Amino acid sequence: MAKKTGVILISLLAILLIVGVWKQETIFNYVQPLRVVHIDLHHLPENRLRFKVSVKANRKSDASLKYWQVGTTDTLYSDVSNGKREHDIFIYNLLANKDYRFQVAVRNSGQEDTSKTYPFVTKPIYQTTPYFNLDSVDVDFASSLKDSYFLTQILSEPGAAVIINGSGDIVWYEPFSKGVKVSTWSQDKTVLCILGSEDIPSSGGDEIVEIGLDGRYIQHFKVGEGDMDKLVHHEVGKDSDGNIFAITFDSKIVDLTSLGGLKNDTVKADGIVVFDKGGKKVWEWSLLDHIDILDFPELMKNKKDLVHANSLSDDGQGFYLMSFRDLNQIWKIDKGTGEVLWKFGENGDFPLAEEDIFSSQHRAHINSVGDLMLLDNGTKVGQSRAISFALNESQRSAEKKIEIQYPRDLYSTVKGNATMYGKDKVLVCLTDPRSFLITDLAGKLLWKLSIGGDPYRIEEVHGFSLSKKQ
């Protein structure tokens, strides 16, 4: 019994000694100046342009790092990790096969400590990434591209979402086993993608993924899981409430015997689906509820893909703008009621001059100056153009504001988009000639990039890089 009591006392003394040492060390850490006590650099084998830096400070602090390519004067900064002793900070916006240096800083309550400088090296990248070749850049425009970044995607399998700089260098990518049918940059500095195998037609996919620049999956929806019960295609985006919207494939059983079809025939068209942050379906809309199916022209010919929706955008005012390729029209749809408020384009609600009618258009949206903008693929005339209109909805009138005709050798029959770059330039993706362009409003070519792949869209990435200390 005495022996057992002695063992217990010795154990208690050992615990008290350990606690005392811990308390002493803790007190010591808190009375001494703030400092970085440990750093680990983690190579991430799944991505050669992303690194994780684990940082430990002697007490809670904010931590960030700066990094730069050896031999250059440009310094970039990471996001800030707030209010912790141990931090995981990600480095991105890197070029392949280059030497870099980084330095960590921690700060709290007026104190700051910086680490010594550490080296790291990026390796060449080749998986799921095409080449981008800078064909030309206007000498007076080149400096404007310095802090510009652009998001595009690889449609084939394996696919990828890719961010490039103004020189066409890949600075961020995320590979997937499936093709990336479309990608979108969100206001939360994340990338949204529709993923799908090549056997899903019409830019369709069975997954929606939202991914952070650090590679973390923020949201991931799959057909057959939860509320995602249909394939999606052509468009994915995030509204101001954080909901994710997409175009869906929809269908309806219809008696088509009057047209030579079956009594229980299937008509396929498009719809809209909206998911909240938890993946719950909160709203749905179907084109088939807003047309007279039996009176639709050439229904039997087109019943497997009626009118072909190819873009969807949130106008920020409570409405969607939906583009229908085969109608040569844009529809405005109330996000609450589903009511179609107007149709713009050929045979629409706004009178248009013959030369202003577009065909097989893509990516209809409200641009940065408040006008309706789109890429007119121009299949009726064999020439593509960027075009925008100022709409007077109450008067049902439209004034053409921008019209940039692209050379016939850059004609794009399908896909693509056109959007504002700054206040007085236009960024465009022309899929068939595999080209990205920036022009001024008069059409003067300022930048041209050729792509070794089949691009669907390009968009400017705002807030991708922190080029100054935060």
C-alpha positions as CSV (number, residue, x, y, z in Angstrom):
1,M,0.0,0.0,0.0
2,A,2.8,2.4,0.9
3,K,4.6,1.6,-2.3
4,K,1.4,2.3,-4.3
5,T,1.0,5.6,-2.5
6,G,4.6,6.5,-3.3
7,V,4.1,5.9,-6.9
8,I,1.0,8.1,-6.9
9,L,2.9,10.9,-5.1
10,I,5.8,10.7,-7.6
11,S,3.3,10.8,-10.5
12,L,1.6,13.9,-9.0
13,L,4.9,15.6,-8.5
14,A,5.9,14.9,-12.1
15,I,2.6,16.3,-13.4
16,L,3.1,19.4,-11.2
17,L,6.6,19.8,-12.5
18,I,5.5,19.5,-16.1
19,V,2.6,22.0,-15.6
20,G,5.0,24.3,-13.8
21,V,7.5,24.2,-16.6
22,W,4.6,24.7,-19.2
23,K,3.3,27.7,-17.2
24,Q,6.8,29.1,-16.9
25,E,7.4,28.7,-20.6
26,T,4.0,30.2,-21.4
27,I,4.6,33.2,-19.2
28,F,8.0,33.6,-20.7
29,N,6.5,33.5,-24.2
30,Y,4.0,36.1,-23.4
31,V,6.3,38.6,-21.7
32,Q,9.0,38.4,-24.4
33,P,8.5,40.2,-27.7
34,L,6.4,38.7,-30.4
35,R,8.4,36.4,-32.6
36,V,8.3,33.7,-35.2
37,V,9.4,30.4,-33.6
38,H,9.0,27.9,-36.5
39,I,8.4,27.7,-40.3
40,D,7.7,24.7,-42.5
41,L,7.4,24.9,-46.3
42,H,5.2,22.2,-47.8
43,H,5.5,21.1,-51.4
44,L,2.0,20.0,-52.7
45,P,2.6,17.2,-55.2
46,E,-0.9,17.6,-56.8
47,N,-0.1,21.2,-57.9
48,R,3.3,22.6,-58.9
49,L,2.2,26.3,-58.6
50,R,1.0,26.1,-55.0
51,F,2.9,25.9,-51.7
52,K,1.8,25.8,-48.1
53,V,3.8,27.5,-45.4
54,S,3.1,26.5,-41.8
55,V,4.0,29.3,-39.3
56,K,4.2,29.2,-35.6
57,A,4.5,32.3,-33.4
58,N,5.0,32.5,-29.7
59,R,1.6,33.9,-29.2
60,K,-1.6,34.8,-31.1
61,S,-0.9,37.2,-34.0
62,D,-1.7,38.0,-37.6
63,A,0.6,36.4,-40.1
64,S,1.4,36.9,-43.8
65,L,4.3,36.5,-46.1
66,K,5.8,38.3,-49.0
67,Y,7.5,36.5,-51.9
68,W,9.4,37.4,-55.1
69,Q,11.1,35.8,-58.0
70,V,14.9,36.0,-57.8
71,G,16.2,38.6,-60.2
72,T,13.0,40.7,-60.3
73,T,11.9,43.7,-58.3
74,D,8.2,42.8,-58.0
75,T,7.1,41.7,-54.6
76,L,3.8,39.9,-53.9
77,Y,2.0,39.3,-50.7
78,S,-0.1,36.5,-49.4
79,D,-3.5,36.7,-47.7
80,V,-3.4,37.4,-44.0
81,S,-4.1,34.7,-41.4
82,N,-5.6,36.4,-38.4
83,G,-5.5,35.9,-34.6
84,K,-3.7,32.5,-34.2
85,R,-0.4,31.1,-32.9
86,E,-0.2,28.6,-35.7
87,H,-1.0,29.5,-39.3
88,D,-1.2,27.8,-42.7
89,I,-0.5,30.3,-45.4
90,F,-0.7,29.5,-49.1
91,I,1.6,30.9,-51.9
92,Y,0.1,31.1,-55.3
93,N,0.5,33.4,-58.4
94,L,3.8,31.7,-59.4
95,L,5.5,30.9,-62.6
96,A,6.8,27.4,-63.4
97,N,10.4,26.5,-63.3
98,K,11.6,29.6,-61.4
99,D,13.6,30.4,-58.2
100,Y,11.8,32.3,-55.5
101,R,12.3,33.7,-52.0
102,F,9.8,34.3,-49.2
103,Q,9.8,35.9,-45.8
104,V,7.2,35.6,-43.0
105,A,5.9,38.5,-40.9
106,V,3.8,38.3,-37.7
107,R,2.2,41.3,-36.0
108,N,0.0,42.0,-33.0
109,S,-0.7,45.0,-30.7
110,G,1.9,47.2,-32.3
111,Q,4.6,44.5,-32.3
112,E,6.0,42.8,-35.4
113,D,8.6,40.2,-36.2
114,T,10.0,39.0,-39.5
115,S,11.7,35.8,-40.3
116,K,14.8,35.2,-42.3
117,T,14.5,34.8,-46.0
118,Y,13.8,31.2,-47.3
119,P,14.2,29.8,-50.9
120,F,11.9,27.7,-52.9
121,V,11.8,26.5,-56.5
122,T,8.8,25.8,-58.8
123,K,8.9,22.9,-61.2
124,P,7.8,22.8,-64.8
125,I,4.0,22.2,-65.3
126,Y,2.6,20.1,-68.1
127,Q,-0.4,18.2,-66.8
128,T,-3.8,19.4,-68.1
129,T,-2.4,22.7,-69.1
130,P,-2.3,24.0,-72.7
131,Y,0.2,26.5,-74.1
132,F,-0.7,30.2,-74.4
133,N,1.3,32.2,-76.9
134,L,1.5,36.0,-76.8
135,D,1.2,36.8,-80.5
136,S,1.2,40.6,-80.2
137,V,0.9,43.5,-77.7
138,D,0.7,47.2,-78.4
139,V,3.8,48.9,-77.0
140,D,1.8,51.7,-75.4
141,F,-0.6,49.1,-73.9
142,A,1.9,46.6,-72.5
143,S,2.3,48.3,-69.1
144,S,-1.4,48.2,-68.5
145,L,-1.3,44.4,-68.4
146,K,1.2,44.2,-65.5
147,D,-1.3,43.4,-62.8
148,S,-3.9,41.8,-65.0
149,Y,-4.9,38.2,-64.7
150,F,-7.4,36.1,-66.7
151,L,-9.4,33.0,-66.0
152,T,-10.1,30.4,-68.6
153,Q,-10.6,26.6,-68.7
154,I,-9.7,23.4,-70.5
155,L,-12.8,21.6,-71.8
156,S,-11.3,18.2,-72.7
157,E,-10.4,15.4,-70.3
158,P,-8.4,15.8,-68.1
159,G,-9.5,19.4,-67.6
160,A,-8.4,22.4,-65.6
161,A,-9.3,25.9,-64.5
162,V,-6.4,28.1,-65.4
163,I,-5.4,31.7,-64.5
164,I,-2.9,33.4,-66.8
165,N,-1.1,36.8,-66.6
166,G,-0.9,39.3,-69.4
167,S,2.1,37.6,-71.0
168,G,0.1,34.3,-71.3
169,D,2.1,32.6,-68.4
170,I,0.1,30.2,-66.3
171,V,0.2,31.5,-62.7
172,W,-2.5,29.3,-61.1
173,Y,-4.3,26.1,-62.2
174,E,-6.5,23.4,-60.7
175,P,-6.6,20.1,-62.5
176,F,-9.6,17.8,-62.7
177,S,-10.0,14.3,-64.2
178,K,-13.1,15.6,-66.0
179,G,-13.4,18.5,-68.4
180,V,-14.1,22.0,-67.1
181,K,-17.1,23.0,-69.2
182,V,-17.1,26.6,-67.9
183,S,-15.4,28.5,-65.0
184,T,-16.3,31.7,-63.3
185,W,-14.5,34.0,-60.9
186,S,-16.6,34.9,-57.8
187,Q,-16.8,38.0,-55.7
188,D,-15.3,35.8,-52.9
189,K,-12.1,35.2,-54.7
190,T,-13.0,31.6,-55.6
191,V,-13.4,29.7,-58.8
192,L,-16.7,28.0,-59.8
193,C,-16.6,25.2,-62.3
194,I,-19.0,22.8,-64.1
195,L,-17.2,19.5,-64.5
196,G,-18.3,16.8,-66.9
197,S,-17.0,14.0,-69.0
198,E,-16.7,14.4,-72.8
199,D,-19.7,12.2,-73.5
200,I,-22.1,14.7,-71.9
201,P,-23.2,16.9,-74.8
202,S,-23.7,20.7,-75.0
203,S,-21.1,21.8,-72.5
204,G,-22.9,19.7,-69.9
205,G,-21.6,18.4,-66.6
206,D,-22.7,16.4,-63.5
207,E,-20.7,18.3,-60.9
208,I,-20.5,21.9,-59.6
209,V,-17.4,22.7,-57.6
210,E,-16.3,25.9,-55.9
211,I,-12.6,26.0,-55.1
212,G,-10.4,28.4,-53.2
213,L,-7.1,29.6,-54.5
214,D,-5.5,27.3,-51.9
215,G,-7.1,24.3,-53.5
216,R,-9.7,23.8,-50.8
217,Y,-13.2,22.6,-52.0
218,I,-15.7,25.1,-50.6
219,Q,-18.8,23.6,-52.2
220,H,-19.2,20.5,-54.2
221,F,-22.5,19.3,-55.7
222,K,-22.9,16.0,-57.7
223,V,-25.9,14.7,-59.7
224,G,-27.6,12.0,-57.6
225,E,-26.4,13.5,-54.3
226,G,-28.6,15.8,-52.2
227,D,-30.8,18.2,-54.2
228,M,-28.8,18.1,-57.5
229,D,-31.1,15.9,-59.6
230,K,-30.2,17.2,-63.1
231,L,-27.2,17.8,-65.3
232,V,-26.1,21.4,-65.6
233,H,-24.5,23.1,-68.6
234,H,-23.0,26.3,-70.1
235,E,-23.2,28.5,-67.0
236,V,-22.5,28.6,-63.3
237,G,-22.3,31.7,-61.1
238,K,-22.8,33.1,-57.6
239,D,-25.4,35.7,-56.7
240,S,-25.0,38.5,-54.0
241,D,-26.6,36.1,-51.4
242,G,-23.9,33.5,-52.0
243,N,-26.3,31.2,-53.8
244,I,-25.0,29.2,-56.8
245,F,-27.1,29.3,-60.0
246,A,-26.7,27.2,-63.2
247,I,-28.5,26.3,-66.4
248,T,-30.0,22.8,-66.3
249,F,-31.3,20.3,-68.8
250,D,-35.1,19.9,-68.5
251,S,-37.7,17.7,-70.2
252,K,-41.4,17.2,-70.4
253,I,-43.7,14.4,-71.6
254,V,-45.9,15.8,-74.4
255,D,-48.5,14.3,-76.8
256,L,-46.9,14.9,-80.2
257,T,-49.2,12.7,-82.3
258,S,-50.6,15.8,-84.0
259,L,-47.1,16.5,-85.4
260,G,-46.4,12.9,-86.3
261,G,-44.7,12.1,-83.0
262,L,-45.6,9.8,-80.1
263,K,-48.5,10.1,-77.6
264,N,-45.9,10.2,-74.7
265,D,-43.1,11.9,-76.5
266,T,-40.2,13.7,-74.8
267,V,-39.3,17.4,-75.4
268,K,-36.0,18.5,-74.0
269,A,-35.1,22.2,-73.2
270,D,-33.4,24.3,-70.6
271,G,-34.1,25.5,-67.1
272,I,-32.5,27.4,-64.2
273,V,-31.5,25.9,-60.8
274,V,-30.4,27.8,-57.7
275,F,-28.6,26.1,-54.7
276,D,-28.0,27.8,-51.3
277,K,-24.7,27.5,-49.4
278,G,-25.7,24.1,-48.0
279,G,-26.5,22.6,-51.4
280,K,-30.3,22.8,-50.9
281,K,-32.3,23.7,-54.1
282,V,-34.0,27.0,-53.3
283,W,-35.4,27.9,-56.8
284,E,-36.1,26.3,-60.1
285,W,-37.4,27.5,-63.5
286,S,-38.2,25.8,-66.8
287,L,-38.4,27.2,-70.3
288,L,-41.1,24.5,-71.0
289,D,-43.5,26.3,-68.6
290,H,-43.2,29.5,-70.6
291,I,-43.8,28.5,-74.2
292,D,-46.5,26.9,-76.2
293,I,-44.7,23.7,-77.0
294,L,-47.0,22.5,-79.8
295,D,-46.9,25.8,-81.6
296,F,-43.2,26.0,-81.5
297,P,-41.6,26.1,-85.0
298,E,-39.9,23.0,-86.2
299,L,-40.6,21.2,-82.9
300,M,-40.1,17.7,-84.2
301,K,-36.7,18.6,-85.6
302,N,-35.5,20.3,-82.4
303,K,-37.3,18.5,-79.7
304,K,-34.1,17.0,-78.2
305,D,-32.6,20.5,-77.7
306,L,-35.2,23.2,-77.9
307,V,-33.7,26.7,-78.5
308,H,-30.4,25.8,-76.7
309,A,-29.8,28.2,-73.7
310,N,-26.1,29.0,-73.5
311,S,-25.6,31.7,-70.9
312,L,-27.2,33.0,-67.7
313,S,-26.3,36.1,-65.7
314,D,-27.6,37.8,-62.6
315,D,-28.2,41.5,-63.3
316,G,-27.9,42.4,-59.6
317,Q,-31.4,43.9,-59.6
318,G,-33.4,40.8,-59.0
319,F,-33.5,39.4,-62.5
320,Y,-31.7,36.9,-64.7
321,L,-30.7,37.4,-68.3
322,M,-30.8,34.2,-70.2
323,S,-29.4,33.7,-73.7
324,F,-31.0,31.4,-76.2
325,R,-28.8,30.6,-79.2
326,D,-31.3,29.2,-81.6
327,L,-33.8,32.1,-81.0
328,N,-31.2,34.8,-81.3
329,Q,-32.7,36.3,-78.2
330,I,-32.0,37.3,-74.6
331,W,-34.8,36.9,-72.0
332,K,-35.2,38.9,-68.8
333,I,-36.6,36.6,-66.1
334,D,-37.8,37.6,-62.6
335,K,-35.8,35.7,-60.0
336,G,-38.8,35.5,-57.7
337,T,-41.8,34.8,-59.8
338,G,-40.2,33.3,-62.9
339,E,-42.1,35.7,-65.1
340,V,-40.5,36.5,-68.5
341,L,-40.5,40.3,-68.6
342,W,-39.1,40.8,-72.1
343,K,-37.3,39.2,-75.0
344,F,-34.5,41.1,-76.8
345,G,-33.2,40.2,-80.2
346,E,-34.7,38.8,-83.4
347,N,-38.6,38.9,-83.3
348,G,-38.3,40.3,-79.7
349,D,-40.0,43.1,-77.8
350,F,-37.5,45.8,-78.8
351,P,-37.5,47.0,-82.4
352,L,-34.0,46.6,-83.9
353,A,-32.5,47.6,-87.2
354,E,-31.6,44.7,-89.4
355,E,-27.9,45.3,-88.9
356,D,-28.3,45.2,-85.1
357,I,-29.8,41.7,-85.0
358,F,-27.4,39.2,-83.6
359,S,-27.2,35.4,-84.2
360,S,-26.0,32.5,-82.1
361,Q,-24.8,34.9,-79.4
362,H,-23.0,34.0,-76.2
363,R,-22.5,35.4,-72.7
364,A,-25.2,38.0,-72.4
365,H,-24.7,40.2,-69.3
366,I,-24.9,43.7,-68.0
367,N,-21.4,45.2,-68.4
368,S,-19.5,47.6,-66.1
369,V,-21.2,50.7,-67.6
370,G,-24.8,49.3,-67.2
371,D,-25.4,48.2,-70.8
372,L,-26.4,44.8,-72.2
373,M,-23.3,43.2,-73.8
374,L,-22.7,40.0,-75.6
375,L,-20.6,38.2,-78.2
376,D,-22.5,38.1,-81.5
377,N,-21.1,34.9,-83.0
378,G,-22.7,36.1,-86.3
379,T,-23.6,32.8,-87.8
380,K,-26.0,34.4,-90.2
381,V,-23.3,36.6,-91.7
382,G,-20.1,34.6,-91.0
383,Q,-18.5,37.3,-88.9
384,S,-18.3,37.8,-85.2
385,R,-18.5,41.0,-83.2
386,A,-18.7,42.4,-79.7
387,I,-21.8,44.4,-79.3
388,S,-23.6,46.3,-76.5
389,F,-26.9,48.1,-76.1
390,A,-28.3,50.7,-73.7
391,L,-31.9,49.6,-73.1
392,N,-34.9,51.8,-72.2
393,E,-37.1,49.1,-70.8
394,S,-40.2,51.2,-70.3
395,Q,-40.0,52.6,-73.9
396,R,-38.9,49.2,-75.3
397,S,-36.1,50.9,-77.2
398,A,-32.4,50.1,-77.6
399,E,-29.4,52.2,-78.5
400,K,-26.3,50.4,-79.8
401,K,-23.3,51.6,-77.8
402,I,-20.4,49.3,-78.8
403,E,-19.9,47.4,-82.0
404,I,-16.5,45.8,-82.8
405,Q,-16.4,43.7,-85.9
406,Y,-13.6,41.1,-85.8
407,P,-11.8,40.0,-89.0
408,R,-13.4,37.2,-90.9
409,D,-10.4,35.0,-90.2
410,L,-11.3,35.3,-86.5
411,Y,-14.9,34.2,-87.0
412,S,-16.1,32.0,-84.1
413,T,-19.2,29.9,-84.9
414,V,-19.7,28.7,-81.3
415,K,-18.8,29.6,-77.7
416,G,-16.8,32.6,-76.7
417,N,-17.6,35.9,-74.9
418,A,-17.0,39.6,-75.0
419,T,-16.8,41.8,-71.9
420,M,-15.4,45.2,-70.9
421,Y,-11.7,45.5,-69.9
422,G,-11.5,48.7,-67.9
423,K,-13.7,51.6,-69.1
424,D,-12.8,51.8,-72.8
425,K,-11.5,48.4,-74.0
426,V,-13.0,45.0,-74.7
427,L,-11.7,41.6,-73.8
428,V,-12.9,38.7,-76.1
429,C,-12.6,35.0,-76.4
430,L,-13.0,33.7,-80.0
431,T,-13.2,29.9,-79.8
432,D,-12.8,28.6,-83.4
433,P,-9.6,30.6,-84.1
434,R,-8.5,29.9,-80.5
435,S,-7.7,33.5,-79.7
436,F,-8.0,35.9,-76.8
437,L,-8.0,39.6,-77.8
438,I,-8.2,43.1,-76.2
439,T,-9.1,46.0,-78.4
440,D,-10.1,49.6,-77.9
441,L,-13.6,50.6,-78.7
442,A,-12.7,51.4,-82.3
443,G,-11.5,47.9,-82.7
444,K,-7.7,48.6,-82.7
445,L,-5.9,45.4,-81.6
446,L,-3.9,45.9,-78.4
447,W,-3.3,42.3,-77.3
448,K,-3.6,38.9,-78.9
449,L,-3.0,35.5,-77.3
450,S,-3.3,32.2,-79.1
451,I,-4.3,29.0,-77.2
452,G,-3.3,25.4,-77.7
453,G,-6.7,24.2,-76.8
454,D,-10.5,24.8,-77.2
455,P,-11.4,27.7,-74.9
456,Y,-14.9,28.4,-73.9
457,R,-14.5,31.8,-72.2
458,I,-12.1,34.3,-70.7
459,E,-12.7,36.8,-67.9
460,E,-10.6,39.2,-66.0
461,V,-9.7,38.1,-62.4
462,H,-10.1,41.0,-60.0
463,G,-8.3,40.7,-56.6
464,F,-6.2,37.6,-57.6
465,S,-2.9,39.1,-56.6
466,L,-1.9,41.2,-53.6
467,S,0.9,43.4,-55.1
468,K,1.2,45.7,-52.1
469,K,1.4,45.1,-48.4
470,Q,-1.9,44.6,-46.7
